[in-house]
Amino acid sequence: MRILGLDYGSVTVGVAVSDPLGITAQGVETITRPAENKLRRTLARIGELAEAYQAEKIVLGFPKNMNNTVGERGERTLEFKAQLERRTGLPVILWDERLTTIAANRVLMEAGVRRENRKEVIDQMAAALILQGYLDSIQ
């Protein structure tokens, strides 16, 4: 049972996938688009990855405000969730992603990844942290 994890941003989507046993999460790729509302290719690529990895569900990072309210970014994520469900036919689970990008940046800094190279993998790392949090919660 594989699960995809997504970190949905304004112009990028970090993608991670679980191992077949659903124990660990690994970054896969970062999907980039030219503008925030240009989602057709992004949704198509996520569909391809879900099929390639035979994913049974998707965990989507849900950005809440620190006071637990849903802001503009959260509203856009809810719209993206609905589009993902229609496009892939898979259930999409929202997972609180507060501070995951900060944590991902810290992990990369501690690993000695140079600042200019962090941009390339930060979204994948955030997606992996989101997915790992979900995997840990279901075990």
MOMOPE-V778671 format. One record per pair of residues at least 4 apart in sequence whose C-alpha atoms are under 7 Angstrom apart, sorted by the first residue. I is the first residue (numbers start at 1). J is the second residue. If there is no record, write none. Layout:
i:I j:J
i:I j:J
//
This chain:
i:1 j:20
i:1 j:21
i:1 j:22
i:1 j:55
i:1 j:56
i:2 j:17
i:2 j:18
i:2 j:19
i:2 j:20
i:2 j:22
i:2 j:53
i:2 j:54
i:2 j:55
i:2 j:56
i:3 j:17
i:3 j:18
i:3 j:55
i:3 j:56
i:3 j:57
i:3 j:58
i:4 j:15
i:4 j:16
i:4 j:17
i:4 j:18
i:4 j:50
i:4 j:55
i:4 j:57
i:4 j:58
i:4 j:59
i:5 j:15
i:5 j:16
i:5 j:17
i:5 j:58
i:5 j:59
i:5 j:60
i:5 j:127
i:5 j:128
i:5 j:130
i:5 j:131
i:6 j:13
i:6 j:14
i:6 j:15
i:6 j:16
i:6 j:59
i:6 j:60
i:6 j:61
i:6 j:127
i:7 j:13
i:7 j:14
i:7 j:15
i:7 j:60
i:7 j:61
i:7 j:123
i:7 j:126
i:7 j:127
i:8 j:12
i:8 j:13
i:8 j:14
i:8 j:61
i:9 j:13
i:10 j:36
i:11 j:32
i:11 j:33
i:11 j:34
i:11 j:35
i:11 j:36
i:12 j:30
i:12 j:31
i:12 j:32
i:12 j:33
i:13 j:30
i:13 j:31
i:13 j:32
i:13 j:123
i:14 j:29
i:14 j:30
i:14 j:31
i:14 j:123
i:14 j:124
i:14 j:126
i:14 j:127
i:15 j:27
i:15 j:28
i:15 j:29
i:15 j:30
i:15 j:124
i:15 j:127
i:16 j:25
i:16 j:26
i:16 j:27
i:16 j:28
i:16 j:124
i:16 j:127
i:16 j:128
i:17 j:25
i:17 j:26
i:17 j:27
i:17 j:28
i:18 j:22
i:18 j:23
i:18 j:24
i:18 j:25
i:18 j:26
i:19 j:23
i:19 j:24
i:19 j:25
i:22 j:135
i:23 j:135
i:24 j:132
i:25 j:128
i:25 j:131
i:25 j:132
i:26 j:128
i:27 j:124
i:27 j:125
i:27 j:127
i:27 j:128
i:28 j:124
i:29 j:124
i:30 j:123
i:30 j:124
i:31 j:42
i:33 j:38
i:34 j:38
i:39 j:43
i:40 j:44
i:41 j:45
i:42 j:46
i:43 j:47
i:43 j:84
i:43 j:87
i:44 j:48
i:45 j:49
i:46 j:50
i:47 j:51
i:47 j:88
i:48 j:52
i:49 j:53
i:50 j:54
i:50 j:55
i:51 j:55
i:56 j:90
i:57 j:90
i:57 j:91
i:57 j:92
i:58 j:90
i:58 j:91
i:58 j:92
i:58 j:93
i:59 j:92
i:59 j:93
i:59 j:94
i:59 j:95
i:59 j:131
i:60 j:92
i:60 j:93
i:60 j:94
i:60 j:95
i:61 j:94
i:61 j:95
i:61 j:96
i:61 j:97
i:61 j:130
i:62 j:74
i:62 j:77
i:62 j:94
i:62 j:95
i:62 j:96
i:62 j:97
i:63 j:73
i:63 j:74
i:63 j:96
i:63 j:97
i:63 j:98
i:64 j:68
i:64 j:69
i:64 j:70
i:64 j:71
i:64 j:74
i:64 j:96
i:64 j:98
i:65 j:69
i:65 j:70
i:65 j:71
i:70 j:74
i:70 j:75
i:71 j:75
i:72 j:76
i:73 j:77
i:74 j:78
i:75 j:79
i:76 j:80
i:77 j:81
i:78 j:82
i:79 j:83
i:80 j:84
i:81 j:85
i:81 j:92
i:82 j:86
i:83 j:87
i:84 j:88
i:85 j:89
i:85 j:90
i:85 j:91
i:85 j:92
i:95 j:130
i:97 j:130
i:99 j:103
i:100 j:104
i:100 j:126
i:100 j:129
i:100 j:130
i:101 j:105
i:101 j:126
i:102 j:106
i:103 j:107
i:104 j:108
i:104 j:122
i:104 j:125
i:104 j:126
i:105 j:109
i:105 j:122
i:106 j:110
i:107 j:111
i:108 j:112
i:108 j:113
i:108 j:118
i:109 j:113
i:113 j:117
i:113 j:118
i:114 j:118
i:118 j:122
i:121 j:125
i:122 j:126
i:123 j:127
i:124 j:128
i:125 j:129
i:126 j:130
i:127 j:131
i:128 j:132
i:129 j:133
i:130 j:134
i:131 j:135
i:132 j:136
i:133 j:137
i:134 j:138
i:135 j:139
//
